[in-house]
Every structure is written in C-alpha cells, then in structure tokens.
Amino acid sequence: MKYTLPPAVREILNTMSVGGFTCYLVGGCVRDLLMSCSPYDYDFVSDRRPSEIITAAEKAGWKVYTHGVLWGVVNVIIEGKSYEIATMRSESYGVDPHRPKEVTFLKNIFDDLSRRDFTINAIAMDGSGKIIDPFGGWDDLENKVIRSVGNARERFLEDPLRLLRAARFAARTGFEVHHQIMTASKDEEVRGRFQALSVERVRDELEKILLSQMPSKGLKILVESEVLGLSCTKKSAGRREKVPFLPEVARLYDVEQNPRFHRYDVLDHTLQVVESVEPTKTLRWAALLHDIAKGADGVRCYNRKGEIADYGHAHHGADDARVILERLRAEGVVCQRVPWLIRHHMDLNFDADREAVRWARKCAKEFSDRQKFLEAVYELIQLSYADDKARGMSGIDNSFLPEMAAILLKVLEKLVLYPEELKVSGEFIAKKMGHGPQVGKVLQDLLVDVQSGRLQNSPQELQAAVLKKAWRKTRQESNI
C-alpha cells in the first residue's frame, strides 16, 4: 500500500538513508496513516548517531536544533516546520520518571520499537511504505484495542504517565483498553512511582483527555483504574510536595441524585455533560467540576419530602473548583472562568427582563470588558443546556431554558455594562469637575443611572447630568 507523504517527510527519509543508513517513520504518524487519518506531525528514527544526523541535516541545508541531543533527539526545520529525528535507542529510568537515567544508542529498529508504550505506537514505516510491526500493533488497530508493548507493568514503571496516555488514546480513538493495562494500573509500585510525576505533566495529559473526541471514555478509565485518587508532585520555591490529583471527581461515583429530577448518578451525569459541551478548556473543565460538591458533607441533605437535595452545591462547587484548578496549576483564564461558570450554572431562571438586568449588572462587575463577559455568558448558556439535557428525564418540560437565554441575550444587547460604553468622556467630566478620582466615581454613578433607566445613554442627557453634578459641587464648596 502506498501512503501519501509530504515532500519534506520523503526528503528526510531519503536523506537519512543515504550511505547505508536506515530511517523510519515511527509512532503516532504511522498509526494515523494506517487509520487513514492525516498525521498531526511526523517523527523519525535512524540508526545514525546524533552527530551523524546533524552532519547530514546541515549538508542538506536544514536548520538544526540540538536541545535534545543528550537523549539522541535532533530537530530539523524544513520550510518553517519542525521535524524530530531520533537515534534508535533503549532507555533505563531511575528515581525521576520524567527523563531516562541512561540512554543506549542502537542499530536495530525492532529493539527501538520494543521500548515504546503501546503496540499501536510501536509500528514503523520505511521510505518505500513497508510496515515494520513486531508487536501486532496493526492487528490491535483493526481490533480497536490499546495494549502495552510487552509487560504492561514494566512499561508503566518506566513512565507512569502512560497510565494517562492509555486513557487519552481511548478518548481519542474509542478503543478499548486491554485488561492487562487495567491490572497494571493498580500495581502498588506503579502507583507509587506515579507520585513522582510533576503536576504539570499530569494536568496536561488530563486536559488532552478533556479536549478529545470522547472524553467520557478516557475519564471512565481513570475512575476505574483509580488513577484519579493518586497524588503527583508540585515543586515550589525549590521544594517538592505531594498534591492530590482528582479524588473529588472519583468520589462522585455512585453518588445518588433525586430520582424525580435525575436518571443518573453524579458521575455518569457529569461525564455526559463533559461530552456535550464544546471542546474548549474552560467549558470542559467547568463541565467536569460543575457538580463537584454534590453529596459532600455540608451540601447533601433532604428536602421536606425526604428526597435527596444538594442545596448550594453551585456555590460550594465553585469554591472547590478554584482550589482544584490552582492545585493543578491550570492556566489563569481557566482558574478565573471555570469557578464563575460553576457558581452561576443554575442561574438561568429569570421571570422578567428586570431580573435579567439585575443579574447582568451584578455579574458584569466580575469582568474587565463586555467581550469577556459575553464570552462567559455564551459558555454559561451552553453549560446550562448540557447540564439540563444530561438529567436524562425526557418527561420533564425544559423549554424554559431557551426562553431564559433569549431574555438574557436580549437584555445584554441593550444594556450598558461598562463606563467606557457611556456616551460621555472622562475628559468632559474632568473639564467640568476637575481631574482626580472623582472622574471615575461620576462615571460609575452615571452607569448606575443609565442601567436603572433614570438616564438615557445619550450625549445630551449625560452631559447635562455632569453639568448638574458640577453645579452641585461648586455650590457645596462655596458653602464651606
């Protein structure tokens, strides 16, 4: 079978094979080609030593980067795109699971493939399109199975991040994880080694799962393998400390909800919400954590009918989510937006425009400008829709949500939210009342008057209001 490869990829395969050397495509790109998918990037291995790769690349006129050369990795730039060429190698790991303690360069592609994580990633292809598949990776692609190369426990001891990578590949492909992987994931030595992983690497893998096509599949694997209950390592001011991964999500398993409103337990409901929202970091994180407080002490209670209730779970959940995201060192916009979405995900219940106005005026204060606020509102609407749909109660009339969203969006279209949207300038106010903090105060006062309907947002009315304030100020000062 012939595979269509970009010219630069063929050029690397040919160049690195000159002089009796060999060069292969390996890993994810071969897997994707066999699945008739377009690879995101292309990785190569060669039996050339790193110095020989560099010499051949420079002779070909490519720009070369050698930051990974100690591990046998050279990056070349062709027409602005980076490609990784590695020397065939084996690795041994010490205490630090992030990088190998020792690297041994090899001449045999079979030995190089044997160190890789999963069979579907341990397939190579040469320049003629010939497939080298010593571990049955192609069959596993056909059977839709994720299986370790050799002994699963040994692969996870080498790099325990592979526990998360297995879940990520399942979330991306929909494949089933082989039972040996699930068994090895509960090995005490493997789990102990997981704790040495940095929180940043663990979080990055989780976010790749969240942003995948089938995140619920990957998340279920993390729950079933009990990986979410493990700890990882945070380094701060030169010190290392253990931090929990995500026991708060693992806890949601089998947590009941009021059957009058919910068909599923909290975890299954949560996974459906994650699956339903757009694959953005803020929305997927918000979906994962939106019911994080349900069933918790201080939240779980019973209503007057004796039914399960979780009053205030949105506010408690927002606080919990902030702690979790900061603990996992999520990026700033995620730490800010996600707790806000969780706190307000039950808010779309306006009886009239005036309620929507009050809500918008209050919530807009938490954002620096209209664009950021509107982005958050649109995400909130999507989260609320997904949350409602995932209740699984088809007999309940939920038509109010689109109506409430329409009311809110209509209000936001007309409502003045920020001082810079007022049709009067700070310069005009300063000219009439003097420079200083009173300019900002007057703008805020005018904003409240416009939002309440006491003033129109027109230059004439606002300038007249400023002149009136200036007259009062002058009169007060003259009476002192």
C-alpha positions as CSV (number, residue, x, y, z in Angstrom):
1,M,0.0,0.0,0.0
2,K,1.3,3.5,-0.9
3,Y,0.9,6.3,1.5
4,T,0.9,10.0,0.5
5,L,3.6,11.8,2.4
6,P,4.5,15.5,2.4
7,P,7.6,16.2,0.3
8,A,9.7,17.3,3.4
9,V,8.9,13.9,5.0
10,R,10.1,12.0,2.0
11,E,13.2,14.2,1.8
12,I,14.1,13.4,5.4
13,L,13.6,9.6,4.8
14,N,15.8,9.7,1.7
15,T,18.5,12.0,3.1
16,M,18.9,10.0,6.4
17,S,19.0,6.7,4.4
18,V,22.0,7.7,2.3
19,G,25.3,5.9,2.8
20,G,23.9,2.6,4.1
21,F,22.0,4.1,7.0
22,T,18.3,3.4,7.7
23,C,15.5,5.8,8.6
24,Y,11.9,5.2,9.5
25,L,8.7,7.0,10.4
26,V,7.5,5.8,13.8
27,G,4.8,6.2,16.4
28,G,1.7,8.3,16.1
29,C,2.1,9.3,12.5
30,V,2.3,5.6,11.3
31,R,-0.7,4.8,13.5
32,D,-2.6,7.7,11.9
33,L,-1.7,6.7,8.4
34,L,-2.8,3.1,9.0
35,M,-6.1,4.5,10.3
36,S,-6.4,6.7,7.1
37,C,-6.0,9.9,9.2
38,S,-3.8,12.8,8.5
39,P,-0.9,12.9,11.0
40,Y,-0.5,16.0,13.1
41,D,3.3,15.6,12.9
42,Y,5.9,13.2,11.7
43,D,8.6,11.6,13.9
44,F,11.6,9.7,12.6
45,V,14.2,7.2,13.9
46,S,17.5,6.4,12.3
47,D,20.5,4.2,13.1
48,R,22.7,7.3,12.6
49,R,24.3,8.7,15.8
50,P,23.1,12.2,16.7
51,S,26.3,13.7,15.3
52,E,25.7,11.9,12.0
53,I,22.1,13.2,11.9
54,I,23.4,16.7,12.5
55,T,26.0,16.4,9.7
56,A,23.6,15.0,7.2
57,A,21.0,17.7,8.1
58,E,23.4,20.6,7.8
59,K,24.7,19.2,4.5
60,A,21.1,19.2,3.2
61,G,20.8,22.9,4.2
62,W,18.3,22.4,7.1
63,K,18.3,24.4,10.2
64,V,19.2,22.2,13.2
65,Y,18.3,22.4,16.9
66,T,20.1,20.1,19.3
67,H,18.4,20.8,22.7
68,G,17.5,17.1,22.9
69,V,20.8,15.7,21.6
70,L,21.7,14.1,25.0
71,W,18.8,11.7,24.6
72,G,19.5,11.2,20.9
73,V,17.0,13.7,19.5
74,V,17.7,16.3,16.9
75,N,15.1,18.7,15.5
76,V,15.4,20.0,11.9
77,I,13.4,22.8,10.3
78,I,12.3,22.5,6.7
79,E,10.2,25.3,5.2
80,G,9.3,26.6,8.7
81,K,8.1,23.2,10.1
82,S,9.9,21.2,12.8
83,Y,10.6,17.5,12.5
84,E,12.1,15.3,15.2
85,I,14.8,12.8,14.2
86,A,15.9,10.4,16.9
87,T,18.7,7.8,17.0
88,M,17.3,4.4,17.7
89,R,17.8,3.8,21.4
90,S,16.9,2.0,24.6
91,E,16.4,3.7,27.9
92,S,16.6,3.0,31.6
93,Y,14.9,5.1,34.3
94,G,16.0,5.9,37.8
95,V,14.1,7.8,40.5
96,D,13.0,10.5,38.2
97,P,10.3,9.3,35.8
98,H,10.5,12.4,33.6
99,R,13.7,11.6,31.9
100,P,15.8,8.5,31.4
101,K,18.8,7.9,33.6
102,E,20.7,6.2,30.8
103,V,20.3,6.1,27.0
104,T,21.9,3.5,24.8
105,F,22.0,4.0,21.1
106,L,21.0,1.1,18.9
107,K,21.2,-0.1,15.3
108,N,18.1,-2.3,15.3
109,I,14.6,-0.9,14.7
110,F,13.0,-3.9,16.5
111,D,14.8,-3.1,19.7
112,D,13.9,0.6,19.4
113,L,10.2,-0.3,19.0
114,S,10.3,-2.6,22.0
115,R,10.8,0.4,24.4
116,R,7.6,2.2,23.3
117,D,4.4,2.4,25.2
118,F,1.5,0.7,23.2
119,T,1.6,-1.6,20.3
120,I,-0.4,0.9,18.1
121,N,2.5,3.3,18.6
122,A,5.2,0.7,18.1
123,I,4.9,0.5,14.3
124,A,7.5,1.8,11.8
125,M,7.4,2.5,8.1
126,D,10.3,3.0,5.8
127,G,10.5,5.2,2.7
128,S,9.0,2.6,0.4
129,G,5.9,2.2,2.6
130,K,7.0,-1.1,4.1
131,I,5.5,-1.6,7.6
132,I,7.6,-3.0,10.5
133,D,5.2,-4.3,13.2
134,P,6.9,-6.7,15.5
135,F,4.3,-6.4,18.3
136,G,1.0,-6.8,16.5
137,G,0.1,-3.1,16.5
138,W,-1.7,-3.2,13.2
139,D,-3.9,-6.1,14.4
140,D,-4.7,-4.1,17.5
141,L,-5.7,-1.1,15.3
142,E,-8.0,-3.5,13.4
143,N,-9.4,-4.9,16.7
144,K,-9.6,-1.4,18.3
145,V,-7.5,-2.4,21.4
146,I,-4.9,-0.4,23.3
147,R,-2.3,-2.9,24.5
148,S,1.1,-2.4,26.1
149,V,4.3,-3.4,24.3
150,G,5.4,-6.5,26.3
151,N,4.7,-6.4,30.0
152,A,2.3,-3.6,31.0
153,R,3.7,-3.2,34.5
154,E,7.2,-2.8,33.2
155,R,6.1,-0.1,30.7
156,F,4.3,1.8,33.4
157,L,7.3,1.6,35.8
158,E,9.4,3.1,33.0
159,D,7.0,6.0,32.6
160,P,3.9,6.1,34.8
161,L,2.4,8.9,32.8
162,R,1.5,6.1,30.4
163,L,-1.4,5.4,32.7
164,L,-2.9,8.7,31.5
165,R,-1.8,8.2,27.9
166,A,-3.7,4.9,27.7
167,A,-6.9,6.8,28.7
168,R,-6.1,9.6,26.3
169,F,-5.7,7.2,23.3
170,A,-9.0,5.6,24.3
171,A,-10.7,9.0,24.5
172,R,-9.3,9.9,21.1
173,T,-10.0,6.6,19.2
174,G,-12.8,5.0,21.2
175,F,-10.6,1.8,21.5
176,E,-10.9,-0.5,24.5
177,V,-8.0,-0.7,26.9
178,H,-6.6,-4.2,27.4
179,H,-7.3,-5.8,30.8
180,Q,-3.5,-6.1,31.4
181,I,-3.2,-2.3,31.4
182,M,-6.1,-2.0,33.9
183,T,-4.4,-4.7,36.1
184,A,-1.0,-3.0,36.0
185,S,-2.5,0.4,36.8
186,K,-3.4,-0.9,40.3
187,D,0.1,-2.2,41.0
188,E,1.4,-0.6,44.2
189,E,4.9,0.0,42.8
190,V,3.4,1.6,39.7
191,R,1.1,3.8,41.7
192,G,4.0,4.8,44.0
193,R,6.1,5.8,41.0
194,F,3.2,7.9,39.7
195,Q,3.6,10.2,42.7
196,A,6.9,11.4,41.3
197,L,5.3,12.8,38.2
198,S,5.0,16.6,38.1
199,V,1.6,18.1,38.5
200,E,2.1,20.0,35.2
201,R,2.6,16.8,33.2
202,V,-0.4,15.1,34.8
203,R,-2.6,18.1,34.2
204,D,-1.5,18.4,30.6
205,E,-2.5,14.8,29.9
206,L,-5.8,15.3,31.7
207,E,-6.6,18.3,29.5
208,K,-5.8,16.3,26.4
209,I,-8.4,13.8,27.5
210,L,-10.9,16.6,28.2
211,L,-10.3,18.1,24.8
212,S,-10.6,14.8,22.9
213,Q,-13.5,13.5,20.9
214,M,-14.7,11.0,23.5
215,P,-13.6,12.5,26.9
216,S,-16.1,10.4,28.9
217,K,-14.4,7.2,27.8
218,G,-11.0,8.4,28.9
219,L,-12.4,9.7,32.2
220,K,-14.1,6.4,32.9
221,I,-10.8,4.6,32.5
222,L,-9.2,7.0,35.0
223,V,-12.0,6.3,37.5
224,E,-12.0,2.5,37.0
225,S,-8.2,2.4,37.3
226,E,-8.3,4.5,40.4
227,V,-5.7,6.9,39.0
228,L,-7.7,9.9,40.0
229,G,-7.1,9.0,43.6
230,L,-3.3,9.2,43.3
231,S,-1.0,12.1,44.1
232,C,1.6,13.8,42.0
233,T,4.4,16.3,42.8
234,K,4.4,20.1,42.9
235,K,7.6,22.0,43.0
236,S,7.6,25.4,44.6
237,A,10.5,27.6,45.8
238,G,12.8,24.6,45.3
239,R,10.7,22.3,47.5
240,R,8.7,19.3,46.4
241,E,5.3,18.4,47.9
242,K,2.7,15.9,47.2
243,V,-0.7,17.1,45.9
244,P,-3.8,15.1,45.1
245,F,-4.7,14.5,41.5
246,L,-8.5,14.5,41.3
247,P,-10.1,12.5,44.2
248,E,-13.0,14.9,44.1
249,V,-14.2,13.5,40.8
250,A,-13.5,9.9,41.8
251,R,-15.8,10.5,44.8
252,L,-18.7,11.2,42.5
253,Y,-19.0,7.5,41.5
254,D,-22.3,6.0,42.7
255,V,-23.4,9.3,44.4
256,E,-27.2,9.3,44.0
257,Q,-29.3,12.2,42.9
258,N,-33.0,12.9,43.4
259,P,-34.7,10.4,41.0
260,R,-37.5,12.9,40.4
261,F,-35.1,15.1,38.5
262,H,-32.2,12.9,37.6
263,R,-31.9,9.5,36.0
264,Y,-28.1,9.1,36.6
265,D,-25.7,9.2,39.5
266,V,-23.5,12.3,39.7
267,L,-20.5,10.8,37.9
268,D,-22.5,9.5,34.9
269,H,-24.4,12.8,34.7
270,T,-21.1,14.7,34.8
271,L,-19.5,12.6,32.1
272,Q,-22.5,13.2,29.8
273,V,-22.2,17.0,30.4
274,V,-18.5,16.9,29.6
275,E,-19.3,15.1,26.3
276,S,-22.0,17.6,25.4
277,V,-20.1,20.9,25.6
278,E,-17.7,22.3,23.0
279,P,-14.1,21.1,23.4
280,T,-12.6,24.2,25.0
281,K,-10.6,24.1,28.2
282,T,-12.9,26.4,30.1
283,L,-16.1,24.6,29.1
284,R,-14.8,21.0,29.5
285,W,-13.2,21.9,32.9
286,A,-16.5,23.6,34.0
287,A,-18.5,20.5,32.9
288,L,-16.2,18.1,34.8
289,L,-16.4,20.1,38.0
290,H,-19.8,21.7,37.9
291,D,-21.4,19.2,40.4
292,I,-18.2,18.5,42.3
293,A,-19.9,19.5,45.6
294,K,-22.9,17.2,45.3
295,G,-23.1,14.6,48.0
296,A,-20.4,16.3,50.1
297,D,-20.8,17.0,53.8
298,G,-22.5,20.3,54.4
299,V,-24.2,20.1,51.0
300,R,-26.0,16.8,50.8
301,C,-29.3,17.0,52.7
302,Y,-33.0,16.0,52.3
303,N,-35.9,18.3,51.4
304,R,-39.3,18.4,53.2
305,K,-40.5,15.4,51.2
306,G,-37.5,13.4,52.4
307,E,-35.9,13.5,48.9
308,I,-32.2,13.9,48.2
309,A,-31.1,17.5,47.8
310,D,-27.8,19.4,47.4
311,Y,-28.7,23.0,48.2
312,G,-26.0,25.5,47.5
313,H,-23.9,23.0,45.5
314,A,-23.1,25.5,42.8
315,H,-21.5,28.0,45.2
316,H,-19.7,25.3,47.2
317,G,-18.6,23.7,43.9
318,A,-17.2,27.0,42.6
319,D,-15.0,27.3,45.7
320,D,-13.9,23.7,45.4
321,A,-13.1,24.1,41.7
322,R,-10.9,27.1,42.4
323,V,-8.9,25.0,44.9
324,I,-8.6,22.1,42.5
325,L,-7.5,24.2,39.5
326,E,-5.0,26.2,41.5
327,R,-3.7,22.9,42.9
328,L,-3.2,21.5,39.4
329,R,-1.7,24.8,38.2
330,A,-4.2,25.3,35.5
331,E,-3.7,28.5,33.4
332,G,-5.1,31.8,34.7
333,V,-8.1,32.1,32.4
334,V,-9.3,28.6,33.4
335,C,-8.8,29.4,37.2
336,Q,-10.9,32.5,36.8
337,R,-13.6,31.5,34.3
338,V,-14.4,27.9,35.5
339,P,-15.4,28.8,39.1
340,W,-17.6,31.6,37.7
341,L,-19.4,29.2,35.3
342,I,-19.9,26.7,38.1
343,R,-21.2,29.3,40.5
344,H,-23.8,30.5,38.0
345,H,-24.7,27.4,36.1
346,M,-28.1,27.2,37.9
347,D,-28.9,30.9,37.3
348,L,-30.9,30.9,34.1
349,N,-34.3,31.3,35.7
350,F,-35.5,34.8,35.0
351,D,-39.2,35.7,35.4
352,A,-38.8,39.0,33.7
353,D,-36.4,41.3,32.0
354,R,-35.7,43.2,35.2
355,E,-34.4,40.1,36.9
356,A,-32.0,39.5,33.9
357,V,-30.9,43.2,34.2
358,R,-30.1,42.8,37.9
359,W,-28.2,39.6,37.2
360,A,-26.2,41.1,34.3
361,R,-25.4,44.3,36.2
362,K,-24.1,42.3,39.1
363,C,-22.1,39.7,37.1
364,A,-20.6,42.2,34.7
365,K,-18.6,43.6,37.5
366,E,-16.5,40.4,37.6
367,F,-15.2,41.1,34.1
368,S,-13.0,43.8,32.7
369,D,-14.9,44.3,29.5
370,R,-18.0,43.4,27.5
371,Q,-16.3,40.9,25.2
372,K,-15.0,38.8,28.1
373,F,-18.4,38.9,29.8
374,L,-20.3,37.9,26.7
375,E,-17.9,35.0,26.1
376,A,-18.6,33.8,29.6
377,V,-22.4,34.2,29.2
378,Y,-22.4,32.2,26.0
379,E,-20.4,29.4,27.7
380,L,-22.7,29.6,30.7
381,I,-25.7,29.1,28.4
382,Q,-24.1,26.1,26.8
383,L,-23.1,24.6,30.1
384,S,-26.7,25.0,31.4
385,Y,-28.2,23.4,28.3
386,A,-25.8,20.4,28.6
387,D,-26.4,20.1,32.4
388,D,-30.2,20.1,31.8
389,K,-30.0,17.6,28.9
390,A,-27.8,15.2,30.9
391,R,-30.5,14.8,33.6
392,G,-32.0,12.1,31.3
393,M,-35.6,13.0,32.2
394,S,-37.3,13.2,28.9
395,G,-40.7,13.6,30.5
396,I,-39.8,16.9,32.1
397,D,-40.6,20.1,30.2
398,N,-37.3,22.0,30.0
399,S,-38.3,24.5,27.3
400,F,-37.8,27.4,29.7
401,L,-34.0,27.4,29.2
402,P,-34.0,28.7,25.7
403,E,-36.6,31.3,26.7
404,M,-34.5,32.4,29.6
405,A,-31.3,32.5,27.5
406,A,-33.2,34.6,24.9
407,I,-34.3,37.0,27.6
408,L,-30.8,37.4,28.9
409,L,-29.2,37.9,25.5
410,K,-31.9,40.5,24.6
411,V,-31.1,42.4,27.8
412,L,-27.3,42.2,27.2
413,E,-27.8,43.6,23.7
414,K,-29.3,46.8,25.0
415,L,-27.8,47.1,28.5
416,V,-24.9,49.5,29.1
417,L,-22.4,47.4,31.2
418,Y,-19.2,49.4,31.5
419,P,-18.3,53.1,31.9
420,E,-16.5,53.2,28.6
421,E,-19.8,52.4,26.9
422,L,-21.3,55.7,28.2
423,K,-21.6,58.4,25.6
424,V,-19.8,60.9,27.7
425,S,-16.0,61.1,28.0
426,G,-13.9,61.2,31.1
427,E,-12.2,64.3,29.6
428,F,-15.5,66.1,29.6
429,I,-16.1,65.2,33.2
430,A,-12.6,66.3,34.2
431,K,-13.0,69.6,32.4
432,K,-16.2,70.4,34.3
433,M,-15.4,68.9,37.7
434,G,-11.6,68.7,37.8
435,H,-9.2,65.8,37.4
436,G,-8.8,63.1,40.0
437,P,-10.7,60.1,41.4
438,Q,-14.0,61.9,41.2
439,V,-14.0,61.3,37.4
440,G,-14.2,57.5,37.9
441,K,-16.9,58.0,40.6
442,V,-19.0,60.2,38.4
443,L,-18.7,57.6,35.6
444,Q,-19.9,54.8,37.9
445,D,-22.8,57.0,39.1
446,L,-23.8,57.7,35.6
447,L,-23.6,54.0,34.7
448,V,-26.0,53.1,37.5
449,D,-28.4,55.8,36.4
450,V,-28.3,54.6,32.8
451,Q,-28.7,50.9,33.8
452,S,-31.7,51.8,36.1
453,G,-33.4,53.8,33.3
454,R,-33.2,57.2,35.1
455,L,-31.0,58.5,32.3
456,Q,-30.7,57.7,28.6
457,N,-27.3,56.9,27.2
458,S,-27.1,59.9,25.0
459,P,-24.5,62.7,25.0
460,Q,-27.1,65.4,25.7
461,E,-28.6,63.7,28.9
462,L,-25.2,62.6,30.2
463,Q,-23.5,65.9,29.7
464,A,-26.5,67.6,31.3
465,A,-26.2,65.3,34.3
466,V,-22.5,66.1,34.6
467,L,-23.1,69.8,34.5
468,K,-25.7,69.4,37.2
469,K,-23.2,67.5,39.4
470,A,-20.6,70.1,38.7
471,W,-23.0,72.9,39.8
472,R,-23.8,71.0,43.0
473,K,-20.2,70.5,43.7
474,T,-19.4,74.2,43.2
475,R,-22.4,75.2,45.4
476,Q,-21.2,72.8,48.2
477,E,-17.7,74.2,48.0
478,S,-18.9,77.8,48.2
479,N,-21.0,77.0,51.4
480,I,-17.9,75.6,53.2
